[in-house]
């Protein structure tokens, strides 16, 4: 869906963009405020959120608890838009990182178990100024910005609750799945001394 921009709006860092009625100018501004600055990475995150919301039929900024799950393959600026717009957060367990360094985002909807994988397409960014690039990302149809496909993995399980175990070395508590055995003692990852003798 292409967006025709109508009225001009000045945003932070003296960046000038124009918006149409089909794009939610207020949400974009809120994302900038949440993130702290405007940049192309944030625009990719906005576009990814908008695309996931449209395909999975979730109103942006109104996703329920863990309704949407995002697995991001990077920890860059765009993730902040996903947090703000789709209510995906690390603390709730519905924002997961599989850091490959790729501009790839996989989204699932828990109730329908439907999902999509968005991969930012390669294109010559040097053809645009910084402001023009942001405008291009926001203005273009989703399938011009992303390769859109089925997820490559299954919907992750919901966040579990774990017991806390006290480390017998430092005395600090840690989640039970992060505890290791060392010399017959339960120890945290900080106190655990790894043992490797592999030859590469």
WOGI-V856219 format. One record per pair of residues at least 24 apart in sequence whose C-alpha atoms are under 8 Angstrom apart, sorted by the first residue. I is the first residue (numbers start at 1). J is the second residue. If there is no record, write none. Layout:
i={I;I}
j={J;J}
//
This chain:
i={1;1;1;2;2;2;3;3;3;3;4;5;12;12;13;13;15;16;17;17;18;27;31;31;31;31;34;34;35;35;35;39;39;40;40;40;40;41;41;41;42;42;42;42;42;43;43;43;43;44;44;44;44;45;45;45;45;45;45;46;46;46;46;46;47;47;47;48;48;48;49;49;49;49;51;52;52;53;56;56;56;56;60;60;61;61;61;62;62;63;65;66;66;66;66;67;67;67;68;68;68;68;68;69;69;69;69;69;69;69;70;70;70;70;70;70;70;71;71;71;71;71;71;71;72;72;72;72;72;72;72;73;73;73;73;73;73;73;73;73;74;74;74;74;74;74;74;75;75;92;93;93;94;94;106;107;108;110;113;115;115;115;116;116;116;116;117;117;117;117;117;117;118;118;118;118;119;119;119;120;120;120;121;121;121}
j={140;141;142;139;140;141;138;139;140;141;139;139;37;38;37;38;131;131;131;135;135;85;80;81;84;85;80;84;77;80;81;130;134;130;133;134;137;76;77;78;77;78;79;80;81;78;134;137;138;78;120;137;138;77;78;79;80;81;82;78;81;82;85;138;137;138;142;82;105;118;81;82;85;86;142;107;116;86;108;109;114;115;85;86;85;86;87;86;87;87;92;92;93;94;110;109;110;111;94;107;108;109;110;94;95;96;107;108;109;110;94;95;96;105;106;107;108;95;96;97;98;105;106;107;96;97;98;99;104;105;106;97;98;99;100;101;102;103;104;105;98;99;100;101;102;103;104;99;101;159;158;159;158;159;151;151;155;155;155;150;151;155;148;149;150;151;147;148;149;150;151;152;146;147;148;149;146;147;148;145;146;147;145;146;147}
//
